[in-house]
Amino acid sequence: MAIAALVVAVALIIARTPSDEANAPPPAAGESAVAPPPAASAPPRLRERGPSTAPRADRASVAHEQRLAELPEAVLPPFDPESAEHEGWQVARTAELHDLAWEMDDASTLTLVAELRNPDPVVRRAALDAITSQGNDHAIPYLEAVAWQSDDPVLQREIAETVDYLEVPALEDVISGKRQAKPVDPGELPGAPGVDR
């Protein structure tokens, strides 16, 4: 029975080829060139799912937008950047972010990543240092989303370096079998012949 269903499915796929659509006459006046929706007899999961027709870049941007929406708002500086109070606020906020680095929960990680969107460069640097210290690889997709959103090439580079660092598994994880080390091509190592880094 399953073989018969498979044969019918293959026959239907072969019968409707892209060349048939390309050679089809243009739609008459009042008709739509868009294919009708799937038949109502199709199982609901097949009508609702299926391969995305959106280009890969669009799917990635949707994923980045979703991750950015999950981040809390960055804590904005309450003082004028030229004031003495602002320096005190920077010191206090930097200490708060470094304290968050000791927490391994996702809320702390998201708070740290959110601070990468802070307009204050001192706070952004402290957040990136705290993320690196925390070592939580769950931050990677959120870091990539912030880099995708940012127009600052320096921040993008620093985030890429942090992501590279976080992707390296800890020795304990490799020994325990929780994670595997990625193989490295010796030709890509800094200082290898033919590599300019």
C-alpha positions as CSV (number, residue, x, y, z in Angstrom):
1,M,0.0,0.0,0.0
2,A,2.8,2.4,0.9
3,I,4.7,1.6,-2.3
4,A,1.6,2.3,-4.4
5,A,1.2,5.7,-2.6
6,L,4.9,6.5,-3.3
7,V,4.5,5.6,-7.0
8,V,1.5,7.8,-7.3
9,A,3.3,10.7,-5.6
10,V,6.3,10.4,-7.9
11,A,4.1,10.2,-11.0
12,L,2.3,13.4,-9.9
13,I,5.6,15.2,-9.4
14,I,7.0,14.0,-12.7
15,A,3.7,15.0,-14.5
16,R,4.0,18.6,-13.3
17,T,7.4,19.9,-14.2
18,P,8.6,23.5,-14.3
19,S,8.8,23.3,-18.1
20,D,5.0,22.8,-18.2
21,E,4.5,26.0,-16.2
22,A,6.9,27.9,-18.5
23,N,5.1,26.7,-21.7
24,A,1.6,27.3,-20.3
25,P,-0.4,30.1,-22.1
26,P,-0.7,33.4,-20.3
27,P,-3.8,33.7,-18.1
28,A,-6.9,35.1,-19.8
29,A,-8.3,38.5,-18.8
30,G,-9.7,38.2,-15.3
31,E,-7.8,35.1,-14.4
32,S,-5.0,35.0,-11.9
33,A,-1.5,33.9,-12.8
34,V,-1.0,32.7,-9.2
35,A,-1.6,29.0,-8.6
36,P,-4.7,28.2,-6.6
37,P,-4.2,27.2,-2.9
38,P,-3.7,23.5,-2.1
39,A,-6.7,21.4,-2.3
40,A,-8.9,21.3,0.8
41,S,-8.5,17.5,0.8
42,A,-4.8,17.8,1.6
43,P,-4.0,17.1,5.2
44,P,-3.8,20.4,7.2
45,R,-0.1,20.0,8.1
46,L,0.8,19.8,4.4
47,R,-1.2,23.0,3.7
48,E,0.4,24.9,6.6
49,R,3.9,23.7,6.2
50,G,6.3,23.0,3.4
51,P,9.5,24.5,2.2
52,S,9.6,28.3,2.5
53,T,9.3,30.2,-0.7
54,A,11.1,33.1,0.9
55,P,14.8,33.6,-0.2
56,R,17.3,32.4,2.3
57,A,18.4,36.0,3.2
58,D,14.8,36.9,4.0
59,R,14.4,33.9,6.3
60,A,17.6,34.9,8.1
61,S,16.5,38.5,8.5
62,V,13.2,37.2,9.9
63,A,15.1,35.1,12.4
64,H,17.3,38.0,13.4
65,E,14.3,40.2,13.8
66,Q,12.6,37.6,16.1
67,R,15.8,37.4,18.2
68,L,16.1,41.1,18.5
69,A,12.5,41.3,19.7
70,E,13.3,38.9,22.5
71,L,16.0,41.2,23.9
72,P,15.2,43.6,26.7
73,E,15.8,47.3,26.1
74,A,19.3,48.6,26.8
75,V,19.6,50.8,29.9
76,L,20.1,54.3,28.5
77,P,22.5,56.8,30.1
78,P,20.4,59.1,32.3
79,F,23.0,61.9,32.3
80,D,24.6,64.2,29.7
81,P,27.7,62.4,28.2
82,E,30.0,65.3,29.1
83,S,28.9,65.4,32.8
84,A,30.8,63.9,35.8
85,E,27.6,62.0,36.7
86,H,27.8,60.2,33.4
87,E,31.2,58.8,34.3
88,G,29.9,57.6,37.6
89,W,27.0,56.0,35.8
90,Q,29.4,54.3,33.4
91,V,31.4,52.8,36.3
92,A,28.2,51.6,38.1
93,R,26.7,50.1,34.9
94,T,30.0,48.4,34.0
95,A,30.1,46.8,37.5
96,E,26.5,45.6,37.1
97,L,27.3,44.0,33.7
98,H,30.4,42.3,35.1
99,D,28.2,40.9,38.0
100,L,25.8,39.6,35.4
101,A,28.6,37.7,33.8
102,W,28.6,35.4,36.8
103,E,25.0,34.4,36.3
104,M,24.5,31.6,33.8
105,D,20.8,32.1,33.2
106,D,19.4,33.1,29.8
107,A,17.8,36.3,31.2
108,S,21.3,37.6,32.3
109,T,22.7,36.6,28.9
110,L,20.0,38.5,27.0
111,T,20.5,41.5,29.2
112,L,24.2,41.5,28.4
113,V,23.5,41.2,24.7
114,A,20.9,43.9,24.8
115,E,23.5,46.3,26.2
116,L,25.4,45.9,22.9
117,R,22.7,48.3,21.5
118,N,23.5,50.9,24.2
119,P,24.6,54.2,22.7
120,D,27.5,54.4,25.2
121,P,30.7,52.8,23.8
122,V,32.0,52.1,27.3
123,V,28.9,50.2,28.3
124,R,29.0,48.2,25.0
125,R,32.6,47.2,25.6
126,A,31.8,46.2,29.2
127,A,28.8,44.1,27.9
128,L,31.0,42.4,25.3
129,D,33.6,41.6,27.9
130,A,31.0,40.2,30.2
131,I,29.5,38.0,27.5
132,T,33.0,36.6,26.8
133,S,33.6,36.1,30.5
134,Q,30.2,34.4,30.9
135,G,31.0,32.0,28.0
136,N,27.4,31.2,27.4
137,D,27.1,29.9,23.8
138,H,23.3,30.5,23.9
139,A,24.2,34.1,23.2
140,I,25.5,33.3,19.7
141,P,22.3,33.7,17.7
142,Y,21.5,36.9,19.6
143,L,25.0,38.3,19.0
144,E,24.6,37.5,15.3
145,A,21.3,39.3,15.2
146,V,22.8,42.4,16.9
147,A,25.7,42.4,14.4
148,W,23.2,42.0,11.6
149,Q,21.3,45.1,12.8
150,S,24.4,47.2,13.5
151,D,26.0,49.6,11.0
152,D,29.2,49.9,13.1
153,P,31.9,47.8,11.4
154,V,34.0,47.8,14.6
155,L,31.1,46.4,16.7
156,Q,30.4,43.8,14.0
157,R,34.0,42.7,14.0
158,E,34.1,42.5,17.8
159,I,30.9,40.5,17.9
160,A,32.3,38.1,15.3
161,E,35.4,37.6,17.4
162,T,33.2,37.0,20.5
163,V,31.1,34.5,18.5
164,D,34.3,32.7,17.4
165,Y,35.4,32.5,21.0
166,L,32.1,31.2,22.2
167,E,32.0,28.5,19.5
168,V,35.1,26.9,20.9
169,P,34.1,24.2,23.3
170,A,35.5,24.1,26.8
171,L,38.0,21.3,27.4
172,E,35.7,19.8,30.1
173,D,32.8,19.6,27.5
174,V,35.0,17.9,25.0
175,I,36.3,15.4,27.6
176,S,32.8,14.7,28.9
177,G,31.4,14.3,25.4
178,K,28.9,17.2,25.7
179,R,30.5,19.0,22.7
180,Q,33.0,18.1,20.0
181,A,35.9,20.2,18.9
182,K,35.7,21.4,15.3
183,P,38.5,20.2,13.1
184,V,40.9,22.9,12.1
185,D,42.7,23.2,8.8
186,P,46.3,23.9,9.6
187,G,46.6,26.2,6.6
188,E,44.1,28.6,8.1
189,L,46.0,29.1,11.4
190,P,47.7,32.5,11.8
191,G,51.3,32.3,10.7
192,A,50.7,29.4,8.4
193,P,52.4,29.8,5.0
194,G,50.2,31.7,2.6
195,V,47.9,33.1,5.2
196,D,47.9,36.9,5.7
197,R,46.6,37.7,9.1
